[in-house]
Structures are given as structure tokens and as C-alpha cells.
Amino acid sequence: MCSVGDAFGIDMAERLNPKEYRCKDCGNEFKGIGKNVLCPACQSNTVELA
């Protein structure tokens, strides 16, 4: 999506409500959104809610 002029006045992180996750493979803790959350450090999908 493209916008001309000012940026949109929407804070997406606030509206999407990211959750805290922990990777079971590498132990990384991060915030994620969606059904198929991947660890940003090792790309594993073996994650749990922190």
C-alpha cells in the first residue's frame, strides 16, 4: 500500500495486540502476531507463550 503526503495515523502494534513468545529451541523471547509465529533468531516454529 502506498500513501502520498503524511503517514497514516494508525498504530498497528496497538491494534494487533502482539503476544510474548519464547522459542523452545534457542530460548529467545520476542513479541509476535498471528497463527504461525516464527522465532526471529533461529526461524523455528517451536514457540510457546511466555
C-alpha positions as CSV (number, residue, x, y, z in Angstrom):
1,M,0.0,0.0,0.0
2,C,1.2,3.5,-0.8
3,S,0.4,6.8,0.7
4,V,1.0,10.3,-0.6
5,G,1.7,13.0,2.0
6,D,1.5,12.4,5.7
7,A,1.8,8.9,7.2
8,F,-1.3,7.1,8.3
9,G,-2.4,7.9,11.9
10,I,-2.8,4.2,12.8
11,D,-0.6,2.5,15.4
12,M,-0.7,-1.1,14.1
13,A,1.1,-2.6,17.1
14,E,-1.5,-1.3,19.5
15,R,-4.4,-2.5,17.4
16,L,-3.0,-6.0,16.7
17,N,-2.1,-6.8,20.3
18,P,1.2,-8.7,19.9
19,K,1.9,-11.5,22.4
20,E,5.1,-12.5,24.2
21,Y,6.6,-15.8,23.0
22,R,9.6,-18.0,23.9
23,C,11.4,-20.2,21.4
24,K,11.8,-23.8,22.7
25,D,14.8,-24.4,20.5
26,C,17.1,-21.4,21.3
27,G,15.4,-19.7,24.3
28,N,14.9,-16.3,22.5
29,E,12.0,-14.2,23.9
30,F,10.1,-12.0,21.5
31,K,6.8,-10.5,20.6
32,G,4.7,-12.0,17.8
33,I,1.4,-11.7,16.0
34,G,-0.5,-14.4,14.1
35,K,-1.1,-18.1,14.0
36,N,2.2,-19.3,12.6
37,V,4.8,-17.5,14.7
38,L,8.5,-18.0,13.9
39,C,11.4,-17.2,16.1
40,P,13.3,-14.2,14.6
41,A,16.6,-15.5,15.9
42,C,16.6,-19.1,14.5
43,Q,13.4,-19.3,12.4
44,S,12.0,-22.2,14.4
45,N,8.2,-22.6,14.7
46,T,8.6,-24.4,18.1
47,V,7.5,-21.5,20.2
48,E,5.3,-21.1,23.3
49,L,3.5,-18.2,25.0
50,A,5.9,-16.7,27.6
